[in-house]
Amino acid sequence: MTSTGWGATALRPHMANDEDTRPGLELSSHGLRRDGIPWIPVSGEIHYTRVPRERWADRVAQMRAGGISVVACYVPWLHHVPEQGRPRFDDRYDVAAFVDLVRTEGLDVVLRMGPWAHGEMRNGGYPDWVQRAPVAHRSNDPAYLALVREWWMQLAGALDGRCEPNTVLGIQLENELYDAPEHIARLKDLARECGLSAPFWTATAWGGAQLPDGEVFPLYGGYGDGFWVDPGEPWDATFRQHYFFSDIWDDPGIGADLRTTSLTTAGQAGAASPFPPATCELGGGMATAYHRRPLPAPADVAAIAHCKIGNGSAWQGYYMYVGGTNPAPAMQESHETGYPNDMPVLSYDFHAPIDESGRLAPSHAELRRQHAFLQAFGARLGDLPSHLPDLPADVTDATTLRWAFRGDGDGGFLFISWHQPHVPLDTYEGAAFDIAFDAGTRSLPSRPVDIPPGTMARWPVGLTVGGVPIEWLTATAVTVLAGDVPTLVVTEDAGIPVELAVPAGTSVDGVAPHDGLVGLRPDSAPVRLATAAGDALDVVVIPAARAQELWIVTDASSTARRVLLSADELTWTTDGAVTLKSASPEPIVEEYADGGFRSLPLVRTSAPAQSEALDARPGREAGAVPAEYGSFEGRPSAPDDATITKLAAEYELPLPHWAGDPDAVLEIGWAGDVGRFLVDDAPVADRFWDGSSWRVATADLGATESLRLQIVPLSPASRVHLPDDAARRLAASATPLMSVDRVVLSRRATWLESSGPEERGSL
């Protein structure tokens, strides 16, 4: 194996160690430390201006329940100061209130201040008056810097002292700026002059970006697919590479449609840098452009993040983690603004783990198990490098097993990733691993095993928990529960036998294993490991079929943990009290305690759950649609407002009285090109069709009695790029495709964990 490590001597940047310091926080080329303990932050992007203020608390609680420890957000100049001299910091624009909320929830904050931010916002996040200003944008032109100073002084006033190292963890300067290191350095000085500072000053580093040495923490990204590719292009190599373990951190594809210069690709771990490899934009999903509409599966999202951990990531950062809605029309990037991609006017759902409506996508469960692993074992792995076997020749290789080992000469974790989208992988037959340690080579498993497609494994090798050593275990580590006898919780990897190897002198349930090996059955019953020295450890294997139901509940310290199983959505307060949202009249939450799982007592605190199929009453029929509404740089353009009004079929959706419930979500199955909802003739939600269901929170739309639905049919001759299932449906239609398949309004009931004998369903 080849180490992609970063050398025995850690390099220490000036940043966070000597300037803008926070007590206990350290940064080196090996990783981050808090209070002397390695720490792997997990950041998730949410745009507070794209989420109604009354939803902020729910979204942040959902982020924490998903294992997010750092909340990242753009601070959009466009949203805050649409008119010069009239900044907005009220309602959903109250950035200070948002920072306070996040910190109250025990999470850290990264403010991505730009001033050019993008996020598919008009002018890259510049107000129109800034875009029109006679200045050299994104440069050290004094006239431009004067505009930035005005904005940042307004922001500093709104934050009122909050943007300082003990409150804000990081500040991102600019975004996807590749060849102006002196400008980024000047922005850092300017922010400080305005009273804004943080321990970490970051910048996006992909595309071979030239950054000022030592002045900003370079952060990378990785997406499995992207809307920025031409509609007829196949799955690009820049997307494929993220499904491999490697020492490459750069992604030259991100933002390539806006770059005018060709730069040297950087981002290879092991270079003489004082900063460890870290990310801020692992795809939590993918935005939908008109011309290209990627639809990532949960495993597509999770496999990239899994590989980055195996590669030695010191910081896991997702974009987006929470979907949202533009706060007003004409805030989006479009062909009209000179952007090569037409974006929805309102929707910024991003197929994120927490979607635009506030419901969880399946990717939330896939990722939160990884985040629980980092929370439990980050102190073990945080400053340890990755070691790679012989790598595949190129990213088209679909036969060489993808694996890595992250650890040191004593032990660590074996990572296996055997998933990628678009080009299916066959079962890998006969996998076996030899890993060299200081004390000798460990070979596992006891006999070669087949690796099914979809496998994302993290197997402990040479791991000691509670004083009990494990030679190896062929099940994916999730967390450790404290107690008189600690408990190691792992999940079965579907189709792979669970084997445990322990050193001589260790008993399993009071019996010495034959040759140190024992097979484990995935169920709720723990097995007890015990050493001759009197140390003990329980091991619980969760069946693969129930892995999606795992929730690891923590208090504000993140050290007191509980293991729950629930098919429904859970959140909890900073002291660990659990809330459940469920459509079931008798939901079940199981907690592992005292050697087994027991049902958690629950009490309902809201109206009962409800679901109702709505009648979409046809109104105006659709007009004859063309194959294309024009194009820009060879990419089809979206129909404008007047064209949608002229060509869309219309439906009236009468709403029941409970549609204003905060949890009420309207879900429609539909087909077509562009859809939108209107209230009082004003569009309030929109979507480009990609074959997925469309969910909206009716309370957020301002609808009380009814909604109007407009759908523009999609011509079979259209050039837009669709996901496979949607493309097949379009291909099977001899006429323009337009359908409303189902419309369902539902709300879940709220249940609280009960410490007493209250009856279930008390309301």
C-alpha positions in Angstrom: 0.0 0.0 0.0 1.0 3.6 -0.6 0.6 6.2 2.1 -0.9 9.5 1.1 0.1 10.8 4.5 1.5 14.2 5.3 4.8 13.4 7.0 5.8 13.0 10.6 6.1 16.7 11.4 3.0 18.7 11.3 3.2 22.2 9.7 1.4 24.9 11.7 -0.1 27.9 9.8 -0.2 31.3 11.4 -4.0 31.1 11.1 -6.0 30.0 14.1 -2.7 29.4 16.1 -1.3 32.9 16.4 -4.0 35.2 14.9 -7.8 35.2 15.4 -7.4 32.5 18.0 -10.1 30.6 19.8 -9.1 28.9 23.1 -8.4 25.2 22.6 -8.6 25.3 18.8 -5.6 24.3 16.7 -4.9 23.8 13.0 -2.0 22.0 11.3 -1.2 20.1 8.1 -2.4 17.0 10.0 -5.8 18.2 10.9 -7.9 20.1 13.4 -7.8 19.8 17.2 -10.2 21.0 19.9 -8.8 21.0 23.5 -5.9 18.8 22.3 -8.2 16.1 20.7 -8.4 15.6 16.9 -11.6 16.9 15.5 -13.3 16.3 12.1 -16.0 19.0 11.6 -19.0 18.2 9.5 -20.5 21.3 7.9 -23.8 21.6 6.0 -24.9 24.5 3.9 -28.2 26.3 4.5 -29.1 29.7 3.1 -31.1 31.5 5.8 -32.5 34.0 3.3 -33.9 31.1 1.3 -35.8 29.7 4.3 -38.7 31.4 6.1 -37.5 32.6 9.4 -40.2 30.7 11.3 -38.6 27.5 9.8 -35.0 28.2 10.9 -35.2 26.4 14.2 -36.7 23.3 12.7 -34.1 23.2 9.9 -31.2 23.7 12.3 -32.6 20.9 14.6 -32.8 18.6 11.6 -29.2 19.4 10.7 -28.0 18.6 14.2 -30.0 15.3 14.1 -28.2 14.5 10.8 -24.8 14.8 12.5 -24.0 18.3 11.3 -21.6 20.2 13.7 -21.0 23.3 11.6 -23.7 25.4 9.8 -22.4 27.1 6.7 -24.2 29.8 4.8 -23.7 32.4 2.1 -24.3 36.0 3.2 -25.9 37.2 0.0 -25.2 40.9 -0.8 -28.0 40.7 -3.4 -30.6 39.7 -0.8 -29.5 42.1 1.9 -28.9 45.3 -0.2 -31.0 45.2 -3.4 -31.0 49.1 -3.3 -27.8 50.9 -2.4 -27.9 52.5 1.1 -31.0 50.5 2.1 -29.7 47.3 3.7 -32.2 44.7 5.0 -31.5 42.7 8.2 -35.1 42.1 9.3 -37.2 38.9 9.1 -35.5 36.2 7.1 -32.6 38.6 6.5 -31.7 38.8 10.2 -28.3 37.2 10.0 -27.5 38.0 13.7 -30.6 36.1 14.8 -29.6 33.2 12.6 -26.1 33.1 14.1 -27.6 33.3 17.6 -30.0 30.4 16.9 -27.2 28.2 15.5 -24.9 28.9 18.5 -27.8 28.2 20.9 -28.2 24.8 19.3 -24.6 24.1 20.1 -23.3 24.3 16.5 -20.6 26.3 14.9 -21.0 28.8 12.1 -19.1 29.6 8.9 -20.2 32.8 7.1 -19.4 32.6 3.4 -19.3 36.4 2.9 -18.1 36.7 -0.7 -18.6 39.5 -1.6 -19.1 37.5 -4.9 -20.8 34.3 -3.6 -22.8 32.8 -6.5 -25.0 30.0 -5.2 -26.9 30.3 -8.5 -27.9 33.8 -7.5 -28.3 36.6 -10.0 -25.0 38.3 -10.8 -23.2 35.8 -8.6 -24.8 37.5 -5.6 -24.1 41.1 -6.5 -27.0 43.5 -6.3 -27.8 44.9 -9.7 -26.4 48.3 -8.7 -23.1 46.7 -7.9 -23.1 44.8 -11.1 -23.6 48.0 -13.1 -21.1 50.0 -11.1 -18.2 51.4 -13.2 -15.6 49.4 -11.2 -13.2 46.5 -11.8 -15.2 43.8 -10.0 -13.4 41.1 -8.0 -10.2 43.1 -7.9 -8.3 45.6 -5.8 -9.7 48.5 -7.7 -10.2 51.1 -4.9 -13.6 52.0 -6.2 -14.7 48.4 -6.0 -13.2 47.9 -2.5 -15.1 51.0 -1.4 -18.4 49.3 -2.3 -17.3 46.1 -0.5 -16.3 48.1 2.6 -19.7 49.8 2.6 -21.4 46.4 2.5 -19.2 44.7 5.1 -19.6 47.7 7.5 -23.3 47.3 7.2 -22.9 43.5 7.9 -20.6 44.1 10.8 -23.2 46.6 12.3 -26.0 44.0 11.9 -23.9 41.2 13.5 -23.0 43.6 16.3 -19.8 42.0 17.5 -20.9 38.4 16.8 -18.4 37.9 13.9 -15.4 37.2 16.1 -13.4 34.0 16.8 -15.4 32.7 19.8 -18.7 33.0 17.9 -18.0 32.4 14.2 -15.7 29.5 13.3 -14.9 30.5 9.7 -15.2 33.2 7.1 -15.1 32.3 3.4 -13.6 35.0 1.2 -14.9 35.2 -2.4 -15.9 32.0 -4.3 -14.3 30.2 -7.2 -11.8 33.0 -7.8 -8.8 31.4 -9.5 -6.1 33.9 -10.3 -6.2 36.8 -7.9 -4.5 35.8 -4.7 -3.6 39.4 -3.9 -7.2 40.3 -4.0 -8.2 37.5 -1.6 -5.5 38.7 0.8 -6.8 42.3 0.5 -10.3 41.1 1.3 -9.1 39.4 4.4 -7.5 42.7 5.6 -10.6 44.6 4.6 -12.9 42.3 6.6 -10.7 42.7 9.6 -10.8 46.5 9.2 -14.6 46.2 9.2 -14.5 44.3 12.5 -15.1 40.9 11.1 -12.9 37.9 12.0 -12.8 34.2 12.7 -10.2 31.5 13.5 -10.5 30.1 10.0 -10.3 32.2 6.8 -11.3 29.9 3.9 -11.4 30.0 0.1 -12.6 27.5 -2.5 -9.5 25.9 -4.0 -10.8 23.8 -6.9 -9.9 24.5 -10.5 -6.2 24.9 -9.5 -7.0 28.2 -7.7 -4.1 30.4 -6.9 -4.5 31.4 -3.2 -2.4 33.7 -1.0 0.1 31.4 0.8 -0.9 30.7 4.4 -3.6 33.3 4.4 -6.7 31.1 3.6 -7.5 27.5 4.3 -8.0 25.9 0.9 -11.3 23.9 0.7 -12.3 21.5 -2.0 -15.5 20.1 -3.4 -16.9 17.0 -5.1 -20.1 16.3 -7.0 -21.2 13.1 -8.6 -23.0 14.9 -11.5 -23.6 18.5 -12.4 -26.1 20.8 -14.1 -23.3 22.9 -15.6 -22.4 20.3 -18.3 -23.9 20.5 -21.8 -27.1 18.6 -22.3 -25.8 16.0 -24.7 -22.6 15.2 -22.8 -22.0 11.9 -21.1 -21.0 11.4 -17.5 -17.9 13.4 -17.1 -14.5 12.2 -15.7 -14.5 15.0 -13.2 -17.6 13.4 -11.6 -16.4 9.9 -11.9 -13.2 10.5 -9.9 -15.1 11.1 -6.7 -16.2 7.5 -6.5 -12.6 6.3 -6.1 -10.2 6.5 -3.2 -7.3 8.7 -4.3 -4.9 11.5 -3.2 -6.5 14.0 -5.6 -8.7 16.7 -3.9 -9.2 19.1 -6.7 -12.1 19.0 -9.1 -11.5 21.1 -12.2 -15.0 20.6 -13.3 -16.8 22.7 -10.7 -17.4 26.1 -12.1 -15.6 25.3 -15.3 -18.5 26.7 -17.4 -17.6 30.2 -15.9 -13.8 30.0 -16.1 -12.1 31.9 -18.9 -8.6 30.8 -18.0 -7.0 27.3 -18.0 -5.1 26.7 -14.8 -2.8 24.0 -13.5 -4.7 21.5 -11.5 -3.7 21.4 -7.8 -5.0 19.7 -4.8 -2.8 16.6 -4.3 -2.4 15.6 -0.7 1.1 15.4 0.6 2.3 18.7 -0.9 4.2 21.0 1.5 1.1 22.9 2.8 0.3 23.9 6.3 -3.3 22.9 5.7 -4.9 19.4 5.7 -7.2 18.2 2.9 -10.7 19.5 3.6 -13.9 20.1 1.8 -16.8 22.7 1.8 -18.8 21.4 -1.2 -19.4 17.7 -1.3 -22.6 17.4 -3.2 -25.5 17.0 -0.7 -27.6 16.7 -3.9 -27.6 18.7 -7.1 -29.4 21.7 -8.4 -31.6 21.5 -11.5 -30.9 23.7 -14.5 -33.4 23.8 -17.4 -31.1 22.2 -19.9 -29.6 19.5 -17.6 -31.5 17.9 -14.7 -29.4 15.5 -12.6 -31.2 13.4 -10.0 -28.7 11.9 -7.6 -29.6 8.8 -5.7 -29.0 8.6 -1.9 -26.0 6.2 -2.5 -24.6 8.6 -5.1 -24.4 11.3 -2.5 -23.2 9.0 0.3 -20.5 7.3 -1.7 -18.6 10.5 -2.4 -18.6 11.5 1.2 -17.5 8.0 2.3 -14.6 8.1 -0.1 -13.4 11.5 1.2 -13.3 10.2 4.7 -11.3 7.2 3.5 -9.0 9.6 1.6 -8.1 11.4 4.8 -10.6 14.3 5.0 -10.0 16.7 7.9 -13.3 18.5 7.3 -16.5 17.2 5.6 -18.5 20.0 4.1 -21.8 19.6 2.1 -23.5 21.9 -0.4 -26.4 22.0 -0.1 -27.6 20.2 3.1 -30.9 22.1 3.2 -32.9 23.2 0.2 -34.7 26.5 0.0 -36.6 29.0 -2.1 -35.4 32.3 -3.4 -36.9 35.2 -1.3 -38.2 37.0 -4.4 -38.5 36.6 -8.2 -35.6 37.5 -10.5 -33.0 36.5 -7.9 -31.8 33.5 -9.9 -29.0 33.2 -12.4 -30.3 32.8 -16.0 -29.5 33.2 -19.6 -30.8 36.8 -19.2 -28.0 37.5 -16.7 -25.4 36.1 -19.1 -25.1 32.8 -17.1 -24.9 29.7 -19.3 -27.6 27.9 -17.2 -31.2 28.8 -16.8 -32.2 28.1 -13.1 -35.7 27.9 -11.6 -37.0 31.4 -10.7 -37.8 30.3 -7.1 -36.8 26.8 -6.2 -33.4 26.0 -4.8 -34.3 22.5 -3.5 -31.0 21.0 -4.7 -32.3 17.5 -3.9 -30.8 18.1 -0.6 -30.9 15.8 2.5 -33.5 18.2 3.9 -35.6 19.3 1.0 -37.3 22.6 0.2 -40.5 21.5 2.0 -38.6 20.5 5.2 -39.1 16.8 4.7 -36.0 14.5 4.8 -34.6 12.8 1.7 -33.2 9.2 2.1 -29.7 10.7 1.8 -30.2 12.1 5.3 -30.0 8.6 6.7 -27.1 7.5 4.5 -25.0 10.5 5.6 -26.0 10.6 9.3 -24.4 7.1 9.9 -21.2 8.5 8.5 -21.4 11.5 10.7 -22.1 9.4 13.8 -18.9 7.5 12.9 -16.9 10.7 12.7 -18.3 11.9 16.0 -17.4 8.7 17.7 -14.1 8.0 16.0 -12.9 11.4 14.8 -10.6 11.6 17.8 -9.0 8.4 16.6 -8.8 9.3 12.9 -8.7 13.1 12.9 -5.0 13.5 12.3 -4.3 10.2 10.6 -3.6 9.8 6.9 -4.9 7.4 4.3 -3.1 4.5 2.7 -4.0 3.3 -0.7 -3.4 0.1 -2.6 -2.5 0.1 -6.3 -5.0 2.5 -7.8 -7.1 1.8 -10.9 -5.5 3.0 -14.2 -8.3 5.6 -14.8 -11.8 6.5 -13.7 -13.4 4.2 -16.3 -12.1 1.2 -14.4 -15.1 -0.8 -13.1 -13.4 -4.0 -12.1 -10.6 -3.0 -9.6 -11.9 -3.0 -6.0 -11.9 0.4 -4.5 -10.6 0.5 -1.0 -8.3 2.3 1.4 -7.0 2.1 4.9 -7.0 5.2 7.2 -5.0 4.8 10.3 -1.5 4.3 11.7 1.0 1.5 12.6 -1.4 0.3 15.3 -4.8 0.3 13.6 -7.6 2.2 12.0 -10.4 1.5 9.6 -10.6 -0.3 6.2 -12.8 1.6 3.8 -14.5 -0.1 0.9 -16.6 1.7 -1.7 -18.3 -0.2 -4.4 -20.9 2.2 -5.9 -21.1 4.7 -8.7 -24.1 6.1 -10.7 -24.8 5.8 -14.4 -22.3 2.9 -15.0 -23.4 0.0 -12.8 -20.8 -2.1 -11.0 -20.9 -5.9 -10.9 -20.4 -7.9 -7.7 -16.7 -8.0 -6.9 -15.8 -11.6 -6.3 -13.2 -12.9 -3.9 -12.1 -9.8 -1.9 -9.4 -10.3 0.6 -7.1 -7.7 2.3 -3.6 -7.7 3.8 -2.7 -4.6 5.9 0.8 -4.2 7.3 1.1 -2.9 10.9 4.1 -2.4 13.2 3.3 -5.7 14.9 2.8 -7.6 11.6 0.3 -8.0 8.8 -3.4 -8.6 9.4 -5.2 -10.5 6.8 -9.0 -10.4 6.5 -11.6 -11.8 6.3 -11.0 -15.5 7.1 -11.9 -16.4 3.5 -12.4 -14.2 0.5 -15.9 -12.6 0.3 -17.9 -11.1 -2.5 -18.6 -7.4 -2.4 -22.1 -6.5 -3.7 -22.7 -3.3 -5.6 -23.7 -0.5 -3.2 -21.3 -1.5 -0.5 -19.9 1.4 1.6 -18.0 -0.3 4.5 -15.9 1.0 7.4 -14.4 -2.0 9.0 -12.4 -1.7 12.3 -8.9 -3.1 12.1 -6.6 -3.0 15.1 -9.1 -1.1 17.0 -9.2 -0.9 20.8 -12.4 0.1 22.6 -12.7 0.3 26.3 -9.4 -1.5 26.7 -10.6 -4.4 24.5 -8.6 -5.0 21.3 -10.3 -6.1 18.1 -8.1 -7.6 15.4 -10.7 -6.9 12.8 -14.5 -6.9 12.2 -16.2 -7.2 8.9 -19.1 -4.8 9.8 -19.3 -1.0 9.5 -18.6 1.0 12.6 -21.2 3.5 13.6 -20.7 4.6 17.2 -19.6 3.7 20.8 -21.9 3.9 23.8 -20.3 4.7 27.2 -21.1 2.7 30.3 -19.7 0.3 32.8 -19.3 -1.9 29.8 -19.0 0.2 26.6 -20.9 -0.9 23.5 -19.5 -0.8 20.0 -22.4 -0.4 17.5 -21.9 -1.6 13.9 -24.1 -2.3 11.0 -24.1 -5.4 8.8 -23.0 -4.8 5.2 -25.6 -6.5 3.1 -24.5 -9.7 1.6 -21.2 -9.9 3.6 -20.8 -12.3 6.5 -20.0 -10.6 9.8 -16.8 -12.0 11.3 -15.0 -10.9 14.4 -11.3 -11.6 15.1 -9.9 -11.1 18.5 -6.4 -11.7 20.0 -5.6 -14.7 22.1 -6.8 -14.5 25.6 -10.0 -12.7 24.6 -13.3 -14.5 25.3 -16.6 -14.0 23.4 -19.7 -14.5 25.5 -17.4 -16.4 28.0 -15.9 -18.8 25.3 -12.5 -18.6 23.7 -13.2 -18.4 19.9 -11.7 -21.0 17.6 -8.5 -19.5 16.1 -9.7 -16.2 17.5 -12.6 -16.0 15.0 -16.3 -15.9 15.6 -19.3 -15.2 13.3 -21.8 -12.6 14.5 -25.5 -12.6 13.9 -27.0 -9.2 13.0 -29.7 -8.7 15.7 -30.3 -6.8 18.8 -28.5 -9.1 21.2 -25.0 -8.0 22.1 -21.9 -10.2 22.3 -19.6 -9.6 25.2 -15.9 -9.5 24.7 -13.7 -9.9 27.7 -9.9 -9.8 28.3 -7.8 -11.6 30.9 -7.1 -8.2 32.4 -10.8 -7.7 33.2 -11.8 -5.2 30.4 -15.1 -5.8 28.6 -16.9 -4.6 25.5 -20.3 -5.4 24.1 -20.7 -5.5 20.3 -24.1 -5.0 18.7 -24.6 -5.6 15.0 -27.6 -3.8 13.4 -29.1 -5.7 10.4 -28.5 -4.0 7.1 -32.2 -3.8 6.5 -32.6 -1.5 9.5 -29.5 0.7 9.0 -31.7 3.4 7.5 -33.5 3.6 10.8 -30.5 4.4 12.9 -30.3 7.7 14.9 -27.5 8.5 17.2 -28.9 11.0 19.8 -26.3 13.2 21.6 -26.5 16.0 24.1 -24.8 19.4 23.7 -21.4 17.8 24.7 -21.7 15.2 21.9 -20.3 12.6 24.3 -23.5 11.2 25.9 -25.0 9.0 23.1 -28.1 7.0 22.7 -28.9 4.6 19.8 -32.4 4.7 18.5 -34.2 2.9 15.7 -37.0 4.7 13.9 -38.4 4.8 10.4 -39.8 8.3 11.2 -38.0 11.6 11.6 -36.4 12.4 14.9 -34.9 15.6 16.4 -33.8 16.4 19.9 -33.0 19.3 22.2 -29.5 20.1 23.4 -30.2 18.0 26.5 -31.2 15.0 24.4 -35.0 15.0 24.7 -36.5 13.4 21.6 -39.2 14.6 19.3 -40.8 12.4 16.6 -42.7 13.4 13.5 -44.8 10.5 12.2 -47.7 9.7 9.9 -48.4 6.5 11.8 -51.1 6.4 14.5 -48.9 4.2 16.6 -45.3 5.0 15.9 -42.5 3.0 17.3 -39.1 4.2 18.4 -36.7 1.6 19.9 -33.8 2.5 22.1 -30.8 0.3 22.8 -30.3 0.0 26.6 -29.3 -2.7 29.1 -28.4 -5.2 26.4 -31.4 -4.9 24.1 -33.8 -2.7 22.3 -37.0 -1.4 24.1 -39.8 0.8 22.9 -39.5 4.4 23.9 -42.5 5.8 25.7 -44.1 8.5 23.5 -46.9 11.0 24.0 -48.6 12.8 21.1 -48.6 16.6 21.5 -50.4 17.7 18.2 -53.4 16.9 16.2 -53.4 13.4 14.6 -51.6 12.7 11.4 -53.7 13.2 8.3 -53.4 12.5 4.6 -55.8 13.5 1.8 -55.7 12.9 -1.9 -56.7 16.2 -3.6 -58.7 16.6 -6.8 -56.7 18.5 -9.4 -59.6 20.2 -11.3 -58.7 20.8 -14.9 -59.0 24.4 -16.1 -57.3 25.8 -19.2 -55.8 23.2 -21.6 -52.2 23.4 -22.6 -51.1 25.1 -25.8 -48.9 23.7 -28.5 -45.3 23.7 -27.2 -42.2 24.0 -29.4 -39.2 21.8 -29.1 -37.2 24.8 -27.8 -37.7 28.3 -26.5 -34.4 29.6 -27.7 -30.9 28.9 -26.5 -27.7 30.4 -25.0 -24.3 29.1 -25.8 -25.9 26.0 -27.2 -28.0 25.3 -24.2 -31.8 25.3 -24.3 -33.5 28.2 -22.6 -36.4 28.0 -20.2 -39.8 29.4 -21.2 -40.3 32.9 -19.7 -43.2 34.0 -17.5 -45.3 35.1 -20.4 -44.7 31.9 -22.3 -45.6 29.8 -19.3 -48.8 31.7 -18.8 -49.7 31.2 -22.5 -48.8 27.5 -22.9 -49.3 25.9 -19.5 -52.2 23.6 -18.7 -54.0 24.9 -15.5 -55.5 23.0 -12.6 -57.3 24.3 -9.5 -56.4 22.5 -6.2 -59.0 23.2 -3.4 -57.2 22.9 -0.1 -58.7 21.5 3.2 -58.8 23.7 6.2 -55.7 22.1 7.8 -53.5 23.1 4.8 -52.0 25.9 6.9 -50.6 23.4 9.5 -46.9 24.0 9.8 -46.2 20.3 8.9 -48.6 20.2 5.9 -46.8 19.2 2.7 -48.3 18.9 -0.7 -46.7 16.2 -2.8 -47.4 15.8 -6.5 -46.4 13.2 -9.0 -46.3 14.8 -12.4 -44.7 14.9 -15.8 -44.0 17.8 -18.1 -41.4 20.5 -18.6 -42.0 23.3 -16.1 -44.4 23.4 -13.3 -45.4 26.2 -10.9 -47.9 27.0 -8.2 -49.7 30.4 -8.0 -51.6 32.2 -5.3 -53.5 35.3 -6.4 -51.9 35.1 -9.8 -48.4 35.3 -8.3 -46.0 32.3 -8.7 -45.0 31.0 -5.2 -43.2 27.7 -6.2 -41.7 26.2 -9.3 -39.9 23.2 -10.6 -38.2 21.8 -13.7 -39.4 18.2 -14.1 -36.9 15.4 -13.6 -39.1 12.5 -12.8 -39.0 13.0 -9.0 -42.0 13.9 -6.8 -42.4 17.6 -6.0 -43.0 18.6 -2.4 -44.0 22.0 -1.1 -45.0 23.2 2.4 -48.4 24.8 1.8 -48.1 27.1 4.9 -45.0 28.6 3.3 -46.9 29.4 0.1 -49.5 31.6 1.8 -52.3 29.5 0.4 -55.5 29.3 2.5 -58.3 27.9 0.3 -56.7 26.8 -3.0 -53.7 26.7 -5.2 -53.4 27.1 -9.0 -51.1 24.6 -10.7 -49.6 25.3 -14.1 -47.7 22.7 -16.1 -46.0 23.3 -19.4 -45.8 20.1 -21.5 -42.4 18.8 -22.6 -41.9 18.2 -26.3 -40.6 14.8 -27.3 -38.1 16.7 -29.5 -36.7 18.7 -26.6 -32.9 18.6 -26.1 -33.0 18.9 -22.3 -31.0 16.2 -20.5 -33.2 14.1 -18.2 -32.5 11.3 -15.7 -32.9 7.8 -17.2 -36.4 7.1 -15.9 -37.7 10.4 -17.0 -36.0 10.2 -20.4 -37.7 6.8 -21.0 -41.1 8.2 -20.1 -40.6 11.1 -22.5 -39.4 8.8 -25.2 -42.5 6.7 -24.9 -44.8 9.7 -25.5 -45.7 10.4 -29.1 -47.1 13.8 -28.1 -45.9 16.5 -25.7 -45.7 15.0 -22.2 -47.9 16.4 -19.6 -49.6 14.6 -16.7 -50.8 15.0 -13.1 -50.4 11.5 -11.6 -51.3 12.2 -8.0 -51.7 15.1 -5.6 -51.6 14.3 -1.8 -51.6 16.6 1.1 -50.3 15.2 4.4 -49.2 16.2 7.8 -47.5 14.2 10.5 -48.3 14.2 14.2 -45.7 15.4 16.7 -44.7 13.0 19.5 -42.5 13.7 22.5 -40.4 11.2 24.5 -42.3 10.6 27.7 -40.5 9.9 31.0 -43.7 8.9 32.7 -46.6 6.5 32.2 -48.7 8.8 30.1 -51.0 7.0 27.6 -49.9 7.2 23.9 -52.1 9.4 21.8 -53.3 11.6 24.6 -54.6 14.3 22.3 
